[in-house]
Amino acid sequence: MKLQVRERERTGSAEARRLRKEGYIPGVLYGNGKKPYAICVPERDLRRVLTGDSGLHAILDVVLEGQKTTHASILKDYQQDPLRGHISHVDLHEVRLDQPIQATVNVQLVGEPEGVKEGGVLSQVQREITVEALPMEIPEHIDLDVSGMAIGDTLRLADLLGQDGAKYLDDPETVLATVTLPTKVEEPEPEAVEGEEAELAEGEVPPEEQPEGAAEQPAEPGGEGKPGEQGEPGTTPG
């Protein structure tokens, strides 16, 4: 994919901000054993080539404004605006199409595991792996078939099918996906209220739930009566 860029006459943060306001993305084109170029590229053109079928792994035919020489390059690195998420700086690296390069490739899970149908949970532990291949043979992504996974199964890099012309550089024991039982969330038992009295007898109403005045008990028979109506025990009225 062809990408027209122009060389920057000045560098620095102030110049970079000015370029972004004008719709350009500042960057650097690193030559294959050559001096690097400080460049800028129209944002819409950069977005067009990076959202194509090959995405971030596209081989770019970079042409400097005013030159006819084509530089086969890849997007080596980029920076994003932390607030807007737009690309704010790019590093393009010139490559030779006859020499292998290293690149990071996404792993995509394909299929529905048998263990998930039985109530298990599928987790993708590693989403990217490092591969080495010729620039034109770097895969856009690598599919990992998980349909045969049961509960308790684990797929590692060693289980990933090989890609023609590509070599996996990560540890073969790198875990890519697992199927596990769902985690049970145990509810805490209710704590006893401090100073709580013994359980109420069957049918007894707690004091705080009794109607107003119900807590006052009537006088027991034989208790204090009105003055003059009842003497002291064992005496007779005078």
C-alpha positions, 0 to 999 in steps of 0.5 A: 500500500502506497503512503506518501510522506514528506520530510519535516524541516523542523522537529520538537514538541511545538512543531509536532503540535502545529502539524497535528492541528493541520491534520498531519501525524509526525513520525520517523522513517528509520532506514535499513542501515541508512540515516532516519528521516523526520517525516509527517504523514496526512492523518487520513492517509495513515488511517486508510492504510492501517485499517486495511485488510493487513491492519498494523502489519501492512507492508507500506510503500513509503515515498518521500515527497519529491523523490521517486525511491520507494521504501518498503516499510512496516509500522514499527511503533506508534503513540496514541493520545491518552484522551482522544485515542488518536495516533499522535506519532509513528515510527516506520521501519524500512525492511528488505522483503527477502529478509525475515523480521519479527512481529507481534500477531494477534491470536483469535479463538475460534469455536465454542468449547464443549466445556462452555456448553456444560457450564464452564468458562473460557478464558483467553490468557495470552492474546498476542505472540511473537513470530518471525517471517518474511515481511510479506508472510507475516499473518494478519492473525492466527486462529486457535480452535477451542471447540474441543476443549472440556472443563479443565483443559488448557491450550498452550503455544505448542498446541497452536498449528504452525503457519507456512513460513512463520516461526513462533518465538515465544515459550512453547509452554505459554498458556493461550486459553483455559476452560475452568469451572465458574467461581462460586460466590459464597454469601457471608453468614449473618453476624450475631448482633452484639449483646443479643438476648436469647431467642424469644419463646414461641409466640412472644413479641419483641419489646420493640415491636409491642404497641405503645403501653403494652409493656406496662403490666396490670397490678397483681391481685392482692397487691397495693390497693387504694389507701384505707381499703386494705390494711397491713397483713395480720391486722384489723381495721381500728 
